[in-house]
Amino acid sequence: MRDDSYSPQGLFKKTIGVLAILALFVLAAASTKLFEQVAAGEIVVIQDPYDGELHFYTDPGLVYQNLGHATHYKKSFQYWFSKMDDQGNTKDQSIKIRFNDGGHATISGSVRVDLPVDKVMLRDIHTRLGSQAAIEQEVIRTVIEKSVYMSGPLMSSKESYAEKRNSLITYIEDQAASGIYRTISKEAKVTDPLTGTDKTVTQVEIATDAAGLLLRQESSPLLRFGLKLYNLSINAIDYDGEVEKQINSQQQATMEVQTAMAEAKKAEQRAITVEKQGEANAATAKWEQETIKAKAVVEAQMRLDVATLDRQAAEQTKQKEILLGEGEATRKKLVMEADGALSQKLEAWTKVNELYANAISNYKGNWVPGVMMGGSSANYGNGAQDLINLLSVSTAKQLSLDMSVPAGNQPPK
């Protein structure tokens, strides 16, 4: 039997088969570079394999890759410079800082970064950096380290621990985003709050222009690439052992001073409270006495008013009685002048005669002698009657009372 595998026709078939298999392998390998998926939070740059032209895709979806090279960038990402192994990296990425008193520390934290979507800036980022890792390590890391380094001399270790902690965050974020400050350094003597001794330190101040605006030594690289940095957060500042010891001692001393001040304030407040309470009690007692006094004054005034009214009423009564008496006297006088006081005279004459009559009626003796000499018994009538007549005449005479009846007024016979 004849073998045709080595014939020209057989060799051709084998060659075609091998080429077909190779073509399948090439197509299988190339199929992964035919299309590229753009995620919602990504920017994809595709470089053509033939002319090297760059294509930028910022909207999510499936795009034609055309066997080109695709580079993925994050539109927004959190950059970590943290010491914690579960934040950004498994190793310590904290940044060292040196303060103006010579103290050292490491700062741990993170910052948010947004990439631009402008194609001109994306081209500059891609052609100069070329990857997400390069953006993070060559730009963001470098900028943060420089900002941290330049912010340290603006304060002391103690100030960074307490009163200027927020300022430290502001200085780092502002210099990273906008540029490093232009500063002025000067030597100054300060008192060590722990030892109480004087020491010379270098104080750094931010330079300003005539309008008071901050001056900058250089612009931030982030501005050139259109990168936006914000929301800087510090989760730890680890000071050197000696600095930590000094800070703790200063804090303890400050706490003792604050405690002493608080106790002094409490004592002062207690004294003020006691004083005010005493003043309040004195004022209460005073006003109680004033109330009693006012009440007594009111009562006295009431009594005075009543007495005044009583006196006025008595005066009115007196005037009334005087007027009534004067009127009655005048009336009586006029009556007496009119009839010669006849009624009074008659009343007096009647009273006197009643008294005479009672006296005579009660007399039991003889009114005339039992034996009369030298005269007629006719000349001696009733002695009692004669005495009464005599007394009546005498009384009428004393009262100027005329008892005779005028002739014209005699009753008819």
C-alpha positions in Angstrom: 0.0 0.0 0.0 1.3 3.4 -1.0 1.9 6.2 1.8 0.7 9.6 0.4 1.7 11.6 3.6 5.1 12.5 2.1 3.7 13.4 -1.3 3.5 17.0 -2.3 -0.3 17.0 -1.8 0.0 15.4 1.7 2.6 17.9 2.8 0.4 20.8 1.6 -2.6 19.5 3.7 -0.4 19.2 6.8 0.9 22.7 6.4 -2.6 24.0 6.0 -3.7 22.2 9.1 -0.8 23.6 11.2 -1.5 27.1 10.0 -5.1 26.7 10.8 -4.3 25.6 14.3 -1.9 28.5 14.8 -4.5 30.9 13.5 -7.0 29.5 16.0 -4.5 30.1 18.8 -3.8 33.6 17.6 -7.5 34.4 17.3 -8.1 33.0 20.8 -5.3 35.1 22.2 -6.4 38.2 20.3 -10.1 37.8 21.3 -9.3 39.2 24.8 -8.1 42.5 23.1 -11.0 43.0 20.8 -13.3 44.6 23.4 -12.7 46.3 26.8 -15.2 46.8 29.6 -15.2 50.3 31.2 -16.5 50.3 34.8 -18.6 53.1 36.2 -15.8 54.4 38.5 -13.0 54.0 35.9 -11.3 55.9 33.1 -9.8 53.7 30.4 -7.1 54.7 27.9 -6.6 52.5 24.9 -3.5 52.8 22.7 -3.9 51.6 19.1 -1.4 48.8 18.2 -0.6 50.3 14.8 -0.3 54.1 15.0 -0.2 54.5 18.8 -3.1 56.8 18.9 -4.7 57.2 22.4 -8.4 56.9 23.0 -10.0 58.0 26.3 -13.2 56.5 27.7 -14.9 58.0 30.8 -18.4 56.6 30.4 -19.2 53.1 31.5 -19.8 50.4 28.9 -18.2 48.0 26.4 -15.7 49.7 23.9 -13.8 48.4 20.9 -10.2 47.7 21.8 -8.9 46.8 18.4 -6.1 44.7 19.9 -4.8 47.9 21.5 -3.3 48.3 25.0 -5.8 49.3 27.7 -4.8 51.2 30.9 -7.3 51.6 33.7 -7.4 54.6 36.1 -9.8 55.2 39.1 -11.9 58.3 38.8 -11.7 58.7 42.6 -9.7 56.8 45.2 -8.6 56.9 48.8 -4.9 57.2 49.3 -3.7 55.7 52.6 -0.5 56.7 54.4 -1.6 54.6 57.4 0.3 52.5 59.9 -2.5 50.0 60.0 -2.2 46.8 57.9 -5.8 46.8 56.9 -5.7 50.3 55.4 -4.2 50.6 52.0 -1.3 48.2 52.5 -0.1 45.5 54.8 2.9 47.5 55.8 3.4 50.7 57.8 3.1 53.6 55.4 3.0 56.5 58.0 5.0 59.6 57.3 7.6 61.1 59.5 7.4 64.8 60.8 9.7 67.0 62.7 8.5 69.9 64.8 10.2 73.2 65.6 11.2 72.0 69.1 13.1 69.1 67.7 10.5 66.5 68.5 9.7 63.8 65.9 6.6 61.8 65.2 4.9 59.7 62.5 1.6 60.7 61.0 -1.0 58.1 59.9 -4.1 58.8 57.9 -5.6 59.1 54.4 -6.8 61.5 51.8 -9.3 61.4 49.0 -8.2 62.1 45.4 -10.3 62.7 42.2 -8.9 62.5 38.7 -9.9 64.9 35.9 -12.1 63.8 33.0 -10.6 66.4 30.7 -8.8 64.6 27.8 -6.0 67.1 27.7 -5.1 66.5 31.3 -5.7 62.7 31.0 -3.3 62.6 28.1 -0.7 64.5 30.3 -1.2 62.1 33.2 -1.1 59.0 30.9 2.0 60.0 29.0 4.0 61.2 32.0 2.8 58.7 34.6 1.2 55.8 32.8 -0.5 54.0 35.6 -2.6 54.2 38.7 0.3 53.1 40.9 2.5 55.8 39.5 -0.1 58.5 40.3 -0.4 57.2 43.9 3.3 56.7 44.6 5.1 59.3 42.4 2.6 62.2 42.8 0.2 61.8 45.8 2.8 60.1 48.2 5.5 62.7 47.3 3.1 65.7 47.7 1.8 64.4 51.0 5.3 63.7 52.4 6.5 67.2 51.4 3.5 68.9 52.9 3.9 67.0 56.1 7.6 67.8 56.2 6.9 71.6 55.7 4.1 71.7 58.2 6.1 70.4 61.1 8.2 73.5 61.7 5.1 75.7 62.0 4.4 74.4 65.5 5.9 72.5 68.5 5.3 68.9 69.5 3.0 70.0 72.3 1.0 72.3 70.0 0.5 69.5 67.5 -0.8 67.4 70.3 -3.3 69.9 71.6 -4.1 73.5 70.6 -2.8 73.3 67.0 -3.9 69.8 66.0 -6.6 71.1 63.7 -4.2 73.6 62.2 -1.7 70.8 61.4 -4.4 69.0 59.3 -5.2 72.3 57.6 -1.6 73.1 56.8 -0.9 69.6 55.3 -4.1 69.6 53.2 -3.7 73.2 52.0 0.0 72.8 51.0 -0.7 69.5 49.2 -3.6 70.9 47.2 -2.3 74.4 46.4 1.5 74.5 47.0 4.2 74.8 49.7 4.2 78.0 51.9 6.9 80.5 51.7 8.1 80.8 55.3 10.3 83.1 57.5 12.5 81.5 60.2 13.6 83.3 63.3 15.3 82.3 66.6 13.3 83.0 69.8 13.7 82.2 73.5 10.8 80.4 75.1 10.2 79.0 78.5 10.0 75.2 78.7 6.6 74.5 80.3 8.0 71.3 81.9 11.3 72.5 83.3 10.6 76.2 83.6 14.0 77.0 81.9 14.6 79.2 78.9 15.6 77.6 75.6 16.2 78.9 72.1 14.0 77.5 69.4 13.5 78.2 65.7 10.1 79.5 65.0 8.7 79.4 61.5 6.0 81.8 60.3 4.1 81.8 57.0 5.0 84.8 54.8 2.2 87.0 53.6 2.0 89.8 51.0 0.8 93.4 51.7 -2.8 92.4 51.4 -2.3 89.6 54.0 -2.6 86.8 51.5 -0.4 83.7 52.0 2.7 83.5 49.8 3.7 80.1 48.3 7.2 78.8 47.5 5.9 76.7 44.6 2.7 75.4 43.1 1.4 71.9 43.9 2.0 69.2 41.1 -1.7 68.3 41.7 -2.7 71.5 40.0 -0.7 70.7 36.9 -2.3 67.3 36.5 -5.8 68.5 37.5 -5.9 66.2 40.5 -8.3 67.2 43.3 -7.2 66.4 46.9 -9.6 66.7 49.8 -10.9 65.2 53.1 -7.5 64.7 54.7 -7.9 62.6 57.8 -5.3 61.8 60.5 -6.0 58.7 62.6 -2.8 58.7 64.7 0.3 60.8 65.6 2.9 58.6 67.2 5.6 60.7 69.0 9.1 59.5 69.9 9.4 58.1 73.3 11.1 61.1 74.8 8.6 63.5 73.2 5.7 61.3 74.4 7.1 61.4 77.9 7.4 65.2 77.8 3.9 65.6 76.4 2.5 63.3 79.1 4.4 65.3 81.8 3.2 68.6 80.4 -0.4 67.2 80.2 -0.1 66.1 83.8 1.2 69.5 84.9 -1.5 71.2 82.8 -4.1 69.0 84.4 -2.8 69.8 87.9 -2.8 73.5 87.1 -6.3 73.2 85.6 -7.4 71.2 88.7 -5.9 73.8 91.0 -7.6 76.6 89.0 -10.9 74.7 89.1 -10.6 74.3 92.9 -9.7 77.9 93.3 -12.7 78.8 91.1 -14.9 76.5 93.2 -13.7 78.1 96.4 -14.1 81.6 94.9 -17.6 80.6 93.7 -18.4 79.2 97.2 -17.2 82.5 98.8 -19.3 84.4 96.3 -22.3 82.2 96.9 -21.9 82.6 100.7 -21.5 86.4 100.3 -24.5 86.6 97.9 -26.5 84.4 100.2 -25.6 86.6 103.1 -26.6 89.7 101.1 -29.8 87.9 100.1 -30.5 87.1 103.8 -29.7 90.6 104.8 -31.8 92.0 102.0 -34.6 89.6 103.0 -34.4 90.7 106.7 -34.2 94.3 105.7 -37.2 94.0 103.5 -39.1 92.1 106.1 -38.4 95.0 108.5 -39.3 97.4 105.8 -42.5 95.5 105.3 -43.2 95.7 109.1 -42.3 99.3 109.1 -44.4 100.0 106.1 -47.3 98.1 107.6 -46.9 100.1 110.9 -46.7 103.3 109.0 -49.8 102.4 107.1 -51.6 101.5 110.3 -50.4 104.7 112.0 -51.5 106.7 109.0 -54.8 105.0 109.1 -55.2 105.8 112.8 -54.1 109.4 112.2 -56.6 109.6 109.3 -59.3 108.1 111.5 -58.4 110.5 114.4 -58.3 113.4 112.0 -61.7 112.4 110.7 -63.0 111.9 114.3 -61.7 115.3 115.3 -63.2 116.9 112.2 -66.5 115.1 113.0 -66.2 116.3 116.6 -65.6 119.8 115.4 -68.6 119.5 113.1 -70.7 118.1 116.0 -69.4 120.9 118.3 -70.2 123.5 115.7 -73.6 121.8 115.3 -74.3 121.8 119.0 -73.1 125.4 119.4 -75.3 126.5 116.5 -78.2 124.5 118.0 -77.6 125.9 121.4 -77.3 129.4 120.1 -80.4 128.9 118.1 -82.3 127.5 121.1 -81.1 130.3 123.3 -82.0 132.8 120.8 -85.4 131.2 120.4 -86.0 131.1 124.2 -84.8 134.6 124.5 -87.1 135.8 121.8 -90.0 133.8 123.5 -89.2 135.3 126.9 -89.0 138.7 125.4 -92.3 138.1 123.7 -94.3 137.0 126.8 -92.1 138.2 129.6 -91.1 134.6 130.4 -94.6 133.9 131.4 -94.3 130.1 131.0 -91.2 129.9 133.2 -92.6 132.2 135.8 -95.8 130.3 135.9 -93.9 127.0 136.2 -91.8 128.4 139.0 -94.8 130.0 140.8 -96.7 126.6 140.5 -93.7 124.7 141.9 -93.3 127.0 144.8 -96.9 126.9 145.7 -96.8 123.1 145.5 -93.9 123.1 147.9 -95.8 125.5 150.3 -99.0 123.4 150.0 -97.1 120.2 150.8 -95.3 121.7 153.7 -98.5 123.1 155.2 -100.4 119.9 154.7 -97.8 118.0 156.5 -97.7 120.4 159.4 -99.6 119.0 162.4 -99.5 121.9 164.8 -101.8 124.9 165.3 -101.6 127.7 162.9 -103.1 130.3 165.3 -103.1 130.6 169.1 -105.7 128.8 171.2 -106.6 132.0 173.2 -106.7 135.3 171.6 -106.8 138.6 173.6 -108.3 141.9 172.7 -109.7 141.2 169.4 -112.6 139.7 167.5 -112.3 136.2 166.3 -113.5 137.4 163.0 -110.2 139.1 162.5 -108.4 135.8 162.6 -109.4 133.5 159.9 -107.8 130.4 158.7 -104.1 130.8 159.5 -102.8 128.3 156.9 -104.7 130.0 154.2 -103.5 133.3 155.1 -99.9 132.0 155.1 -100.4 130.5 151.7 -101.8 133.7 150.4 -98.9 135.7 151.8 -96.3 133.3 150.3 -98.0 133.3 146.9 -98.0 137.1 146.8 -94.4 137.1 147.8 -93.4 134.6 145.1 -95.4 136.4 142.5 -93.7 139.6 143.5 -90.3 138.1 143.2 -91.1 136.7 139.8 -92.6 139.9 138.7 -95.8 137.9 137.9 -99.0 139.8 137.7 -101.8 137.3 138.6 -104.7 139.8 138.2 -107.0 139.2 135.3 -107.7 142.3 133.1 -111.2 143.6 133.3 -111.9 143.1 129.7 -111.1 139.4 130.1 -113.6 138.7 133.0 -115.8 135.8 132.2 -119.4 136.5 131.8 -121.7 136.2 134.9 
